[in-house]
Amino acid sequence: MSAPPSATLFLFSGNVRKIREAAKLSDDTAVISFSEKQLMSFGATLRLMRSIHSDNIVFGAYSLNLQRYSGIISVLIFLSGKFHALFADESGKILRISPLKTLFIVIPSLLFEAAAGIAVAWFTIFRLFFRSK
């Protein structure tokens, strides 16, 4: 029976070798190709993360500046019980995912963003349909 890999790299885009070097990952790192479409299936993504037996999870992309789902990914990692995770890109940029930051900053930010979106939608509906003429 072989030992589990030391890390698992979820690859959105980019060059595996460059991301491994930037994040200082070993050659035994498991690589899973991953897409934004897969990410939208929260249950399946959560089950996949929980099934991984490696100590570290790395989300790799060509550029972290282009990555738009980092908040959702942070929450999914938190819910999966994996507490050693990070985002890495080819240029060497690393963002560590902290359970405390996820709990006290990311989750409230996502909730505020959702509430603001709902408020704007309701305000628009009210202005369009219930405004006196």
C-alpha positions in Angstrom: 0.0 0.0 0.0 1.5 3.3 -1.0 1.6 6.5 1.1 -0.8 9.3 0.2 0.7 12.2 -1.8 2.0 15.1 0.3 -0.2 17.5 -1.5 -3.0 17.6 -4.1 -3.0 20.3 -6.8 -6.3 21.3 -8.2 -5.3 22.8 -11.5 -7.6 25.5 -13.0 -5.1 26.7 -15.6 -1.4 27.1 -16.1 1.7 25.0 -16.2 1.9 22.2 -13.6 5.7 22.4 -13.3 5.8 26.1 -12.8 3.1 26.0 -10.2 4.8 23.1 -8.4 8.0 25.1 -8.3 6.3 28.3 -7.2 4.5 26.5 -4.3 7.5 24.4 -3.5 5.5 21.2 -4.0 7.2 17.8 -4.3 7.1 15.6 -7.4 4.7 13.2 -5.7 2.0 15.9 -5.7 -1.3 14.6 -7.1 -2.7 16.8 -9.9 -6.4 17.0 -10.5 -7.6 19.1 -13.5 -10.4 21.3 -12.3 -12.8 23.8 -13.9 -15.0 26.6 -12.7 -18.0 24.6 -14.0 -17.1 21.7 -11.6 -16.8 24.3 -8.8 -20.4 25.2 -9.1 -21.4 21.7 -8.1 -20.8 22.4 -4.4 -21.8 19.0 -3.1 -19.6 17.1 -5.6 -16.7 19.5 -5.0 -17.0 19.1 -1.2 -17.1 15.3 -1.5 -14.0 15.4 -3.7 -12.1 17.5 -1.2 -13.1 15.3 1.7 -12.0 12.2 -0.2 -8.4 13.5 -0.7 -6.0 11.9 1.7 -3.1 14.3 1.3 -2.2 16.9 4.0 -2.2 19.9 1.7 -4.5 21.3 -0.9 -3.3 23.7 -3.5 -5.4 25.5 -6.1 -3.2 26.4 -9.0 -3.9 28.9 -11.8 -2.0 30.8 -14.5 -2.6 34.0 -12.6 -4.3 34.6 -9.2 -5.3 38.0 -10.4 -7.7 36.3 -12.9 -9.1 33.9 -10.3 -12.7 35.0 -9.3 -14.0 32.2 -7.1 -11.4 32.4 -4.3 -14.0 33.2 -1.6 -16.2 30.2 -2.6 -13.1 27.9 -2.7 -12.0 29.1 0.7 -15.4 28.3 2.2 -15.5 24.8 0.5 -12.0 24.1 1.9 -13.1 25.2 5.4 -16.2 23.0 5.2 -14.2 20.0 4.0 -12.1 20.2 7.1 -8.8 20.7 5.3 -6.8 23.4 7.1 -3.6 23.4 5.1 -4.5 25.0 1.8 -3.3 27.7 -0.5 -3.7 29.3 -3.9 -0.6 29.4 -6.2 0.1 30.7 -9.6 2.9 30.4 -12.2 4.6 33.7 -11.2 5.1 32.5 -7.6 2.3 34.4 -6.0 1.0 32.4 -3.0 -2.1 33.1 -0.9 -2.5 30.9 2.2 -6.0 30.0 3.2 -6.6 30.4 6.9 -9.6 28.9 8.7 -9.8 32.0 10.9 -9.7 34.4 7.9 -12.3 32.2 6.1 -14.6 32.2 9.2 -14.3 35.9 10.1 -13.6 37.7 6.8 -14.5 35.6 3.8 -17.8 34.2 4.9 -19.1 37.6 6.2 -17.9 39.2 2.9 -19.8 36.7 0.8 -22.9 37.1 2.9 -22.7 40.9 2.7 -22.2 40.7 -1.1 -25.2 38.4 -1.4 -27.3 40.7 0.8 -26.2 43.8 -1.2 -27.1 42.0 -4.5 -30.6 41.1 -3.2 -31.1 44.7 -1.9 -30.2 46.1 -5.3 -32.5 43.7 -7.1 -35.5 44.5 -4.7 -34.8 48.3 -5.0 -34.8 48.0 -8.8 -38.0 46.0 -8.9 -39.6 48.5 -6.5 -38.5 51.4 -8.7 -39.6 49.8 -11.9 -43.0 48.4 -11.0 -44.3 50.1 -7.9 -43.2 53.7 -8.4 -46.1 56.1 -8.7 -46.4 57.7 -12.2 
